[in-house]
Amino acid sequence: MTRKSKITINDIASLAGTSKTTVSFYLNGKYDKMSADTRQRIEAVIQETNYSPSAVARSLNAKSMKLIGVIIGDITNDFANKIVKGIDDTAKIDNYQLIVGNSNYEFENEEKYVDRMLALGVDGFIVQPTTQFKSLIPKIKANNKALVFIDSQTDMQNNSWVKTNNYEAVLETTLKMIDLGYDEFIMITADPSVLSTRQERTQGFIDALAMRDRDCQMEIVDYEVTSDQIQDRISKHLNLGKKTLVFAANCWLLPIVYMGIKPYKNLIPETIGLLGFDNTEWTQFSSPSVTTIVQPAYEEGSVAVRILIDKIEAINNEVPTQILKCVVNWEESTLKHQ
């Protein structure tokens, strides 16, 4: 059969001897109430005509784009990559696709992505939000779109979210570091006010030290910080007569801190300890290897999209708020915890 220009879903239905609705169900992967014979006829006609429906046409017929908008703070690190991989793998099971945006932790970018994704007709959003994102929630809800926060959240009320136990993980690990003999503590972090995750980690560190009457030296840095600057900031706090723990609180910051602390390599871990977050792709193979608190990033993404699809399709089987547990990879940069 010669390919017909601008062939429509009505043409496919007519040629397959079925209804437009049945063809629409086929195109959106809904075969449960369709006979094998009908499915085979539709498939044969589509192959013969080379029919390829536009996304807009499919959304009009199915009343769903099967499309999810994902907004991540920083897509360049391994933690974010695993989150997106978890989202994508699980979304595919239900025939959903992703549009991914990198906000760079800037509210202006979040707002632009929300507007563009709404215009594209996404069915819902998974967002790693800044604290300012809260002002965008009414717009999303006004468009009847589902929303799930991941990793961070704007508030704990009336929203769905998936996160890890950042506060508890940092508090418990810091207490173990005190038990291992570290006396002084330096925390290097990006601005805690931007993300709830940073606030939780900062507070967990401070609270653990307060419980054992220890003080914390905090250095707040930006994305432009260099390893030489890190070295300068650490050096001004070091008292080489005491055991000091350096805590790099952000995934992207850990390799910069690692390079900044390398001149003291011969003092690790007995005099200087280094604790970070994630980065398992290199921290276990560096010399010295680095002790890290590791988040279940892939699982976080998978759980988030299950909750979102559950909301989109009004199934109501998933718990709408979930906290996953971190684990500690004990390596050479700190004394070992037994």
C-alpha positions in Angstrom: 0.0 0.0 0.0 1.3 3.4 -0.9 1.8 5.7 2.1 -1.0 8.2 2.5 0.0 11.8 3.3 -1.2 13.0 6.7 -2.7 9.7 7.5 -4.9 10.0 10.6 -6.0 7.8 13.5 -9.4 7.6 11.8 -7.7 6.1 8.7 -5.9 3.5 10.9 -9.2 2.6 12.6 -11.0 2.2 9.2 -8.3 0.1 7.7 -8.0 -2.1 10.8 -11.8 -2.5 11.0 -12.0 -1.1 14.5 -12.8 2.1 16.4 -10.7 5.2 16.9 -10.9 4.6 20.6 -9.4 1.1 20.2 -6.6 2.4 18.1 -5.9 5.1 20.7 -5.7 2.4 23.4 -3.3 0.5 21.2 -1.1 3.5 20.7 -0.9 4.1 24.5 -0.1 0.5 25.3 -3.5 -0.3 26.9 -4.0 -3.9 25.6 -5.6 -5.5 28.6 -9.2 -5.4 27.2 -8.1 -5.9 23.5 -8.2 -9.2 21.7 -5.0 -10.5 20.1 -6.7 -10.4 16.7 -7.6 -6.7 17.0 -4.1 -5.9 18.2 -2.5 -7.7 15.3 -4.7 -6.0 12.8 -3.9 -2.5 14.1 -0.2 -3.4 14.3 -0.2 -4.6 10.7 -1.9 -1.4 9.4 0.5 0.8 11.3 3.5 -1.0 9.8 2.0 -1.0 6.3 1.2 2.7 6.4 4.3 3.8 8.4 1.9 5.7 10.6 3.6 7.8 13.3 1.2 9.8 15.5 2.4 13.2 16.8 2.7 13.7 20.5 0.0 16.3 20.5 -2.4 14.0 18.6 -1.8 11.2 21.0 -2.4 13.4 24.0 -5.7 14.6 22.6 -6.9 11.1 22.0 -5.5 9.5 25.2 -6.0 12.6 27.3 -2.5 12.0 28.6 0.9 12.7 27.2 2.5 9.9 29.3 5.1 12.5 29.9 6.9 13.5 33.1 8.7 16.7 33.8 11.8 16.2 35.9 13.7 19.3 37.3 17.0 18.5 39.0 19.3 21.0 40.8 22.6 19.8 39.3 22.5 17.1 36.6 26.3 16.9 36.4 27.0 14.7 39.5 26.7 11.0 39.8 24.0 11.2 42.5 21.7 13.1 40.1 22.4 10.7 37.3 21.4 7.8 39.4 18.2 9.5 40.5 17.3 10.2 36.8 18.2 6.6 35.9 15.9 5.3 38.6 13.1 7.6 37.4 13.5 6.6 33.8 13.8 2.9 34.3 10.7 2.7 36.4 8.7 5.2 34.2 9.3 3.0 31.2 7.4 0.1 32.8 4.2 2.2 32.5 5.2 3.7 29.1 6.0 7.1 30.5 8.8 9.3 29.1 10.8 12.1 30.7 11.7 15.7 30.0 14.7 16.6 32.2 15.7 20.1 33.1 18.8 21.3 35.1 17.9 24.3 37.4 21.4 24.9 38.7 19.6 25.5 42.0 18.2 28.8 40.7 14.6 29.7 41.2 14.4 31.6 37.9 15.3 28.4 36.0 12.8 26.4 38.0 10.1 28.8 37.1 11.0 28.7 33.4 11.1 24.9 33.3 7.7 24.7 35.0 6.2 27.0 32.4 7.7 25.2 29.5 6.8 21.8 30.7 3.2 22.8 31.4 3.1 24.1 27.8 4.3 20.8 26.6 1.5 19.0 28.4 3.4 17.0 31.0 1.2 14.8 33.2 3.2 15.6 36.4 6.5 16.8 37.9 9.3 15.3 39.9 11.3 18.2 41.3 14.5 18.6 43.4 13.4 22.0 44.6 15.1 25.1 46.1 13.3 26.6 49.1 11.7 29.2 46.8 9.9 26.6 44.7 7.0 26.7 47.1 5.6 29.7 45.2 5.2 27.6 42.0 3.0 24.9 43.6 -0.3 26.8 43.1 0.4 27.1 39.4 1.1 23.4 39.1 -2.0 22.5 41.1 -4.1 25.0 39.1 -3.2 23.0 36.0 -4.2 19.7 37.7 -0.7 18.3 37.5 0.7 15.8 40.0 3.8 16.8 41.9 6.4 14.9 43.8 9.5 16.4 45.5 12.7 14.4 45.5 15.8 14.7 47.8 14.6 18.1 49.1 11.2 19.6 49.8 9.7 23.0 50.3 7.6 21.9 53.2 6.4 18.7 54.8 2.7 19.5 54.6 0.2 18.7 51.9 2.8 17.5 49.3 4.2 14.2 48.2 8.0 13.7 48.6 10.8 11.1 48.7 14.0 11.9 50.6 16.7 10.3 52.6 17.4 10.5 56.4 20.0 13.2 55.9 19.7 14.6 59.4 19.8 11.3 61.2 22.6 9.9 59.0 24.9 12.9 59.6 24.1 13.1 63.3 24.8 9.3 63.8 28.0 9.3 61.7 29.3 12.4 63.5 28.8 10.8 66.9 30.7 7.8 65.7 33.5 10.1 64.6 33.7 11.6 68.1 33.8 8.0 69.5 36.7 7.3 67.1 38.7 10.1 68.8 38.2 13.2 66.5 38.2 16.3 68.7 37.8 19.2 66.3 35.5 19.5 63.4 35.4 21.6 60.2 32.3 21.6 58.0 32.5 22.9 54.4 29.2 23.4 52.7 27.3 25.3 50.0 24.8 27.8 51.3 22.4 25.8 53.6 19.5 28.2 53.0 19.0 27.2 49.4 18.0 23.5 50.0 16.3 21.7 52.8 18.8 18.9 52.4 21.7 21.2 53.2 19.8 22.5 56.2 19.2 19.0 57.5 22.9 18.0 57.1 24.1 21.2 58.7 21.8 20.8 61.6 22.6 17.1 62.1 26.4 17.9 62.2 25.9 20.8 64.7 23.5 18.9 66.9 25.8 15.9 67.2 28.7 18.1 68.3 26.5 19.9 70.8 25.5 16.6 72.3 29.2 15.9 73.1 30.2 19.5 73.9 32.2 20.0 70.7 32.4 23.0 68.5 32.1 23.3 64.7 34.0 25.5 62.4 31.8 26.2 59.3 32.9 27.4 55.9 30.2 28.3 53.4 31.4 28.3 49.8 30.0 28.7 46.3 30.3 26.8 43.1 33.4 28.8 42.0 35.5 27.7 44.9 38.9 26.1 44.1 40.9 23.4 45.8 43.5 26.1 46.7 40.9 28.2 48.4 39.6 25.1 50.2 43.2 24.4 51.4 43.5 28.0 52.8 40.2 27.7 54.6 41.0 24.4 56.2 44.5 25.5 57.1 43.3 28.4 59.3 41.3 26.0 61.5 43.8 23.1 61.8 45.4 22.4 65.1 47.8 19.6 64.3 48.0 18.7 67.9 44.5 17.4 67.8 42.5 15.0 65.6 40.4 17.0 63.2 37.5 15.8 61.0 36.7 17.7 57.8 33.1 17.2 56.6 32.3 18.0 52.9 28.5 18.2 53.0 27.8 18.3 49.3 28.3 15.7 46.6 29.8 18.2 44.1 32.1 19.7 46.7 33.8 16.5 47.9 36.3 16.2 45.1 37.3 19.8 45.5 37.8 19.3 49.2 39.7 16.1 48.6 42.2 17.9 46.4 42.4 20.8 48.9 43.3 18.4 51.7 45.8 16.3 49.7 48.9 18.2 51.0 48.1 16.7 54.4 47.8 13.2 52.9 50.4 11.8 55.3 48.3 12.9 58.2 45.2 11.0 57.1 43.4 9.5 58.9 45.2 9.6 62.3 45.4 13.4 62.6 43.0 14.6 59.8 39.9 12.7 58.8 37.7 13.4 55.7 34.0 12.6 55.5 31.8 13.3 52.4 28.6 12.4 50.7 28.1 9.9 47.8 30.6 9.9 44.9 31.0 6.1 45.2 32.2 6.1 41.5 35.7 7.4 42.7 35.9 7.5 46.4 36.4 3.8 46.9 39.3 3.8 44.4 41.2 7.0 45.3 44.3 7.0 47.5 43.4 7.4 50.3 39.9 6.1 49.7 37.2 8.3 51.2 34.6 7.5 53.8 31.2 8.7 52.6 27.5 8.8 53.6 25.8 7.2 50.6 22.2 7.9 49.6 20.1 5.2 47.7 19.8 7.6 44.7 18.5 5.0 42.2 15.9 3.8 44.6 14.9 7.4 45.4 14.2 8.1 41.7 12.3 4.8 41.3 10.1 5.4 44.4 9.4 9.0 43.4 8.1 8.1 39.9 6.0 5.3 41.4 4.3 7.8 43.7 3.9 10.3 40.8 2.3 7.7 38.4 0.1 6.5 41.3 -1.2 10.1 41.7 -1.5 10.7 37.9 -3.6 7.6 37.4 -5.4 7.9 40.7 -4.5 4.4 41.8 -3.8 5.3 45.5 -1.6 2.4 46.2 1.7 4.2 47.1 2.6 5.9 50.4 2.8 9.6 49.3 5.7 10.5 51.6 8.7 8.2 52.1 12.1 8.5 53.8 14.9 6.2 52.7 18.0 5.3 54.7 21.6 6.2 53.9 24.5 3.9 54.6 28.1 4.7 55.5 31.0 3.4 53.3 33.9 3.3 55.8 37.2 3.9 53.9 40.8 5.0 54.5 40.1 8.7 55.0 38.8 8.2 58.6 39.6 5.9 61.4 37.6 2.7 61.0 34.3 2.2 62.9 33.7 -1.3 64.2 
